[in-house]
Amino acid sequence: MKVIVDQNKCVASGQCVLSAPEVFDQREEDGIVVLRAENPPEGLADDVRQAVILCPAQAIWLEEQEGEQ
């Protein structure tokens, strides 16, 4: 799984950080998403997918790798 974020779309709601703090962070100055792990371990896949669903700005999406669900 590859995680992609669009900082220009981000509205700094922080839902991604609440869902997957190992993968997402926020900039101190404005709360915009910061990607900590572009290719997170499979054990975090459900949390990352939840972050995608919860993002109100649809600023996060995934590219599933071959063989992943």
N, CA, C and O atoms as CSV, one atom per row, in Angstrom:
chain,resi,resn,atom,element,x,y,z
A,1,MET,N,N,0.850,-1.180,0.000
A,1,MET,CA,C,0.000,0.000,0.000
A,1,MET,C,C,0.888,1.233,0.000
A,1,MET,O,O,1.836,1.346,0.778
A,2,LYS,N,N,0.559,2.139,-0.882
A,2,LYS,CA,C,1.254,3.426,-0.917
A,2,LYS,C,C,0.241,4.506,-0.566
A,2,LYS,O,O,-0.842,4.566,-1.148
A,3,VAL,N,N,0.600,5.359,0.389
A,3,VAL,CA,C,-0.270,6.445,0.832
A,3,VAL,C,C,0.133,7.729,0.123
A,3,VAL,O,O,1.316,8.056,0.030
A,4,ILE,N,N,-0.856,8.445,-0.373
A,4,ILE,CA,C,-0.616,9.715,-1.059
A,4,ILE,C,C,-1.474,10.777,-0.388
A,4,ILE,O,O,-2.657,10.555,-0.129
A,5,VAL,N,N,-0.879,11.928,-0.109
A,5,VAL,CA,C,-1.633,13.041,0.476
A,5,VAL,C,C,-1.499,14.277,-0.411
A,5,VAL,O,O,-0.477,14.485,-1.065
A,6,ASP,N,N,-2.537,15.076,-0.415
A,6,ASP,CA,C,-2.515,16.347,-1.124
A,6,ASP,C,C,-2.636,17.449,-0.073
A,6,ASP,O,O,-3.730,17.754,0.400
A,7,GLN,N,N,-1.502,18.037,0.281
A,7,GLN,CA,C,-1.496,19.072,1.310
A,7,GLN,C,C,-2.322,20.288,0.908
A,7,GLN,O,O,-2.801,21.022,1.773
A,8,ASN,N,N,-2.493,20.509,-0.388
A,8,ASN,CA,C,-3.288,21.651,-0.839
A,8,ASN,C,C,-4.778,21.466,-0.575
A,8,ASN,O,O,-5.510,22.447,-0.447
A,9,LYS,N,N,-5.230,20.224,-0.491
A,9,LYS,CA,C,-6.639,19.936,-0.189
A,9,LYS,C,C,-6.908,19.864,1.313
A,9,LYS,O,O,-8.043,20.067,1.745
A,10,CYS,N,N,-5.901,19.583,2.098
A,10,CYS,CA,C,-6.048,19.344,3.533
A,10,CYS,C,C,-6.676,20.541,4.240
A,10,CYS,O,O,-6.307,21.691,4.000
A,11,VAL,N,N,-7.644,20.241,5.125
A,11,VAL,CA,C,-8.300,21.290,5.914
A,11,VAL,C,C,-7.918,21.217,7.396
A,11,VAL,O,O,-8.541,21.871,8.233
A,12,ALA,N,N,-6.903,20.427,7.715
A,12,ALA,CA,C,-6.336,20.348,9.069
A,12,ALA,C,C,-7.324,19.860,10.125
A,12,ALA,O,O,-7.307,20.330,11.263
A,13,SER,N,N,-8.189,18.913,9.744
A,13,SER,CA,C,-9.149,18.394,10.721
A,13,SER,C,C,-8.501,17.439,11.717
A,13,SER,O,O,-8.991,17.289,12.837
A,14,GLY,N,N,-7.406,16.791,11.325
A,14,GLY,CA,C,-6.685,15.899,12.226
A,14,GLY,C,C,-7.241,14.499,12.330
A,14,GLY,O,O,-6.743,13.704,13.126
A,15,GLN,N,N,-8.260,14.169,11.551
A,15,GLN,CA,C,-8.843,12.833,11.620
A,15,GLN,C,C,-7.838,11.753,11.234
A,15,GLN,O,O,-7.869,10.651,11.780
A,16,CYS,N,N,-6.960,12.064,10.307
A,16,CYS,CA,C,-5.953,11.086,9.888
A,16,CYS,C,C,-4.999,10.756,11.037
A,16,CYS,O,O,-4.636,9.598,11.243
A,17,VAL,N,N,-4.604,11.777,11.770
A,17,VAL,CA,C,-3.674,11.577,12.890
A,17,VAL,C,C,-4.346,10.758,13.992
A,17,VAL,O,O,-3.705,9.912,14.615
A,18,LEU,N,N,-5.610,11.003,14.230
A,18,LEU,CA,C,-6.335,10.226,15.229
A,18,LEU,C,C,-6.482,8.769,14.802
A,18,LEU,O,O,-6.457,7.870,15.643
A,19,SER,N,N,-6.635,8.532,13.504
A,19,SER,CA,C,-6.821,7.174,12.997
A,19,SER,C,C,-5.515,6.392,12.894
A,19,SER,O,O,-5.475,5.202,13.204
A,20,ALA,N,N,-4.457,7.056,12.464
A,20,ALA,CA,C,-3.181,6.366,12.214
A,20,ALA,C,C,-2.004,7.282,12.530
A,20,ALA,O,O,-1.349,7.776,11.613
A,21,PRO,N,N,-1.725,7.517,13.806
A,21,PRO,CA,C,-0.648,8.442,14.183
A,21,PRO,C,C,0.744,7.973,13.765
A,21,PRO,O,O,1.674,8.778,13.703
A,22,GLU,N,N,0.896,6.687,13.478
A,22,GLU,CA,C,2.183,6.181,13.017
A,22,GLU,C,C,2.451,6.583,11.570
A,22,GLU,O,O,3.595,6.577,11.117
A,23,VAL,N,N,1.379,6.934,10.843
A,23,VAL,CA,C,1.484,7.215,9.424
A,23,VAL,C,C,1.335,8.704,9.123
A,23,VAL,O,O,1.959,9.222,8.198
A,24,PHE,N,N,0.500,9.391,9.913
A,24,PHE,CA,C,0.205,10.802,9.651
A,24,PHE,C,C,0.577,11.679,10.841
A,24,PHE,O,O,0.518,11.252,11.994
A,25,ASP,N,N,0.957,12.908,10.534
A,25,ASP,CA,C,1.204,13.929,11.544
A,25,ASP,C,C,0.648,15.227,10.968
A,25,ASP,O,O,0.147,15.256,9.844
A,26,GLN,N,N,0.741,16.290,11.744
A,26,GLN,CA,C,0.294,17.600,11.283
A,26,GLN,C,C,1.395,18.616,11.519
A,26,GLN,O,O,2.131,18.551,12.504
A,27,ARG,N,N,1.489,19.571,10.577
A,27,ARG,CA,C,2.464,20.645,10.762
A,27,ARG,C,C,2.064,21.486,11.961
A,27,ARG,O,O,0.888,21.783,12.172
A,28,GLU,N,N,3.046,21.855,12.725
A,28,GLU,CA,C,2.833,22.656,13.944
A,28,GLU,C,C,2.156,23.994,13.635
A,28,GLU,O,O,1.257,24.412,14.364
A,29,GLU,N,N,2.578,24.663,12.568
A,29,GLU,CA,C,2.126,26.032,12.312
A,29,GLU,C,C,0.699,26.129,11.796
A,29,GLU,O,O,0.014,27.114,12.073
A,30,ASP,N,N,0.231,25.119,11.044
A,30,ASP,CA,C,-1.110,25.262,10.461
A,30,ASP,C,C,-1.958,23.989,10.480
A,30,ASP,O,O,-3.099,24.006,10.019
A,31,GLY,N,N,-1.421,22.893,11.001
A,31,GLY,CA,C,-2.193,21.663,11.132
A,31,GLY,C,C,-2.336,20.846,9.865
A,31,GLY,O,O,-3.052,19.845,9.859
A,32,ILE,N,N,-1.675,21.245,8.794
A,32,ILE,CA,C,-1.767,20.523,7.529
A,32,ILE,C,C,-1.082,19.156,7.660
A,32,ILE,O,O,-0.060,19.023,8.333
A,33,VAL,N,N,-1.657,18.161,7.012
A,33,VAL,CA,C,-1.163,16.783,7.096
A,33,VAL,C,C,0.295,16.678,6.653
A,33,VAL,O,O,0.739,17.345,5.718
A,34,VAL,N,N,1.019,15.812,7.364
A,34,VAL,CA,C,2.383,15.439,7.023
A,34,VAL,C,C,2.413,13.918,6.986
A,34,VAL,O,O,1.997,13.266,7.943
A,35,LEU,N,N,2.891,13.359,5.911
A,35,LEU,CA,C,2.968,11.915,5.763
A,35,LEU,C,C,4.252,11.408,6.401
A,35,LEU,O,O,5.351,11.794,6.003
A,36,ARG,N,N,4.104,10.546,7.387
A,36,ARG,CA,C,5.256,9.989,8.094
A,36,ARG,C,C,5.733,8.674,7.489
A,36,ARG,O,O,6.909,8.326,7.597
A,37,ALA,N,N,4.811,7.937,6.845
A,37,ALA,CA,C,5.157,6.633,6.271
A,37,ALA,C,C,4.404,6.439,4.963
A,37,ALA,O,O,3.209,6.144,4.968
A,38,GLU,N,N,5.096,6.604,3.850
A,38,GLU,CA,C,4.460,6.466,2.539
A,38,GLU,C,C,4.026,5.023,2.271
A,38,GLU,O,O,3.018,4.786,1.605
A,39,ASN,N,N,4.785,4.073,2.788
A,39,ASN,CA,C,4.483,2.649,2.624
A,39,ASN,C,C,4.398,1.995,4.003
A,39,ASN,O,O,5.332,1.315,4.429
A,40,PRO,N,N,3.277,2.200,4.698
A,40,PRO,CA,C,3.159,1.675,6.057
A,40,PRO,C,C,3.090,0.151,6.078
A,40,PRO,O,O,2.704,-0.466,5.085
A,41,PRO,N,N,3.463,-0.460,7.203
A,41,PRO,CA,C,3.389,-1.913,7.319
A,41,PRO,C,C,1.929,-2.392,7.224
A,41,PRO,O,O,0.998,-1.658,7.554
A,42,GLU,N,N,1.762,-3.614,6.774
A,42,GLU,CA,C,0.429,-4.187,6.567
A,42,GLU,C,C,-0.428,-4.136,7.836
A,42,GLU,O,O,-1.652,-4.033,7.759
A,43,GLY,N,N,0.216,-4.208,8.990
A,43,GLY,CA,C,-0.520,-4.157,10.253
A,43,GLY,C,C,-1.261,-2.850,10.478
A,43,GLY,O,O,-2.166,-2.790,11.310
A,44,LEU,N,N,-0.894,-1.803,9.749
A,44,LEU,CA,C,-1.554,-0.501,9.887
A,44,LEU,C,C,-2.558,-0.228,8.766
A,44,LEU,O,O,-3.162,0.844,8.724
A,45,ALA,N,N,-2.738,-1.180,7.867
A,45,ALA,CA,C,-3.578,-0.964,6.688
A,45,ALA,C,C,-5.007,-0.559,7.049
A,45,ALA,O,O,-5.554,0.359,6.439
A,46,ASP,N,N,-5.613,-1.219,8.019
A,46,ASP,CA,C,-6.991,-0.879,8.390
A,46,ASP,C,C,-7.087,0.536,8.945
A,46,ASP,O,O,-8.039,1.258,8.651
A,47,ASP,N,N,-6.096,0.936,9.751
A,47,ASP,CA,C,-6.091,2.292,10.314
A,47,ASP,C,C,-5.935,3.335,9.206
A,47,ASP,O,O,-6.581,4.382,9.237
A,48,VAL,N,N,-5.083,3.045,8.239
A,48,VAL,CA,C,-4.868,3.975,7.130
A,48,VAL,C,C,-6.131,4.088,6.282
A,48,VAL,O,O,-6.520,5.186,5.884
A,49,ARG,N,N,-6.763,2.964,6.009
A,49,ARG,CA,C,-8.014,2.999,5.240
A,49,ARG,C,C,-9.087,3.802,5.976
A,49,ARG,O,O,-9.866,4.519,5.348
A,50,GLN,N,N,-9.128,3.685,7.282
A,50,GLN,CA,C,-10.074,4.468,8.083
A,50,GLN,C,C,-9.774,5.963,7.961
A,50,GLN,O,O,-10.694,6.776,7.875
A,51,ALA,N,N,-8.504,6.320,7.955
A,51,ALA,CA,C,-8.117,7.723,7.796
A,51,ALA,C,C,-8.590,8.266,6.450
A,51,ALA,O,O,-9.051,9.405,6.366
A,52,VAL,N,N,-8.478,7.461,5.409
A,52,VAL,CA,C,-8.942,7.874,4.079
A,52,VAL,C,C,-10.442,8.145,4.120
A,52,VAL,O,O,-10.906,9.155,3.590
A,53,ILE,N,N,-11.193,7.256,4.741
A,53,ILE,CA,C,-12.644,7.397,4.827
A,53,ILE,C,C,-13.035,8.639,5.622
A,53,ILE,O,O,-13.969,9.349,5.251
A,54,LEU,N,N,-12.322,8.900,6.713
A,54,LEU,CA,C,-12.683,10.004,7.615
A,54,LEU,C,C,-12.220,11.380,7.151
A,54,LEU,O,O,-12.698,12.389,7.669
A,55,CYS,N,N,-11.312,11.446,6.197
A,55,CYS,CA,C,-10.785,12.737,5.762
A,55,CYS,C,C,-11.885,13.578,5.107
A,55,CYS,O,O,-12.380,13.215,4.040
A,56,PRO,N,N,-12.273,14.694,5.729
A,56,PRO,CA,C,-13.371,15.495,5.177
A,56,PRO,C,C,-13.018,16.193,3.863
A,56,PRO,O,O,-13.911,16.573,3.105
A,57,ALA,N,N,-11.741,16.360,3.594
A,57,ALA,CA,C,-11.307,17.051,2.379
A,57,ALA,C,C,-10.932,16.088,1.253
A,57,ALA,O,O,-10.590,16.516,0.151
A,58,GLN,N,N,-10.998,14.786,1.536
A,58,GLN,CA,C,-10.570,13.761,0.575
A,58,GLN,C,C,-9.162,14.050,0.069
A,58,GLN,O,O,-8.883,13.974,-1.127
A,59,ALA,N,N,-8.287,14.382,1.007
A,59,ALA,CA,C,-6.908,14.742,0.687
A,59,ALA,C,C,-5.951,13.558,0.788
A,59,ALA,O,O,-4.745,13.712,0.590
A,60,ILE,N,N,-6.491,12.370,1.098
A,60,ILE,CA,C,-5.663,11.172,1.251
A,60,ILE,C,C,-6.239,10.079,0.362
A,60,ILE,O,O,-7.451,9.868,0.325
A,61,TRP,N,N,-5.360,9.390,-0.350
A,61,TRP,CA,C,-5.820,8.221,-1.084
A,61,TRP,C,C,-4.713,7.190,-1.114
A,61,TRP,O,O,-3.568,7.473,-0.761
A,62,LEU,N,N,-5.071,5.988,-1.542
A,62,LEU,CA,C,-4.158,4.852,-1.513
A,62,LEU,C,C,-3.960,4.281,-2.895
A,62,LEU,O,O,-4.858,4.311,-3.737
A,63,GLU,N,N,-2.784,3.768,-3.112
A,63,GLU,CA,C,-2.498,2.918,-4.260
A,63,GLU,C,C,-2.181,1.552,-3.682
A,63,GLU,O,O,-1.160,1.361,-3.023
A,64,GLU,N,N,-3.072,0.607,-3.940
A,64,GLU,CA,C,-2.844,-0.756,-3.455
A,64,GLU,C,C,-1.798,-1.417,-4.325
A,64,GLU,O,O,-1.805,-1.271,-5.547
A,65,GLN,N,N,-0.898,-2.146,-3.687
A,65,GLN,CA,C,0.152,-2.853,-4.415
A,65,GLN,C,C,-0.375,-4.224,-4.829
A,65,GLN,O,O,-1.336,-4.723,-4.243
A,66,GLU,N,N,0.237,-4.822,-5.815
A,66,GLU,CA,C,-0.151,-6.150,-6.287
A,66,GLU,C,C,-0.170,-7.140,-5.135
A,66,GLU,O,O,0.786,-7.227,-4.365
A,67,GLY,N,N,-1.277,-7.895,-5.018
A,67,GLY,CA,C,-1.391,-8.905,-3.970
A,67,GLY,C,C,-1.998,-8.399,-2.683
A,67,GLY,O,O,-2.211,-9.191,-1.765
A,68,GLU,N,N,-2.289,-7.109,-2.573
A,68,GLU,CA,C,-2.917,-6.554,-1.378
A,68,GLU,C,C,-4.425,-6.529,-1.567
A,68,GLU,O,O,-4.937,-6.608,-2.684
A,69,GLN,N,N,-5.112,-6.418,-0.447
A,69,GLN,CA,C,-6.575,-6.335,-0.498
A,69,GLN,C,C,-7.024,-4.915,-0.586
A,69,GLN,O,O,-8.225,-4.649,-0.638
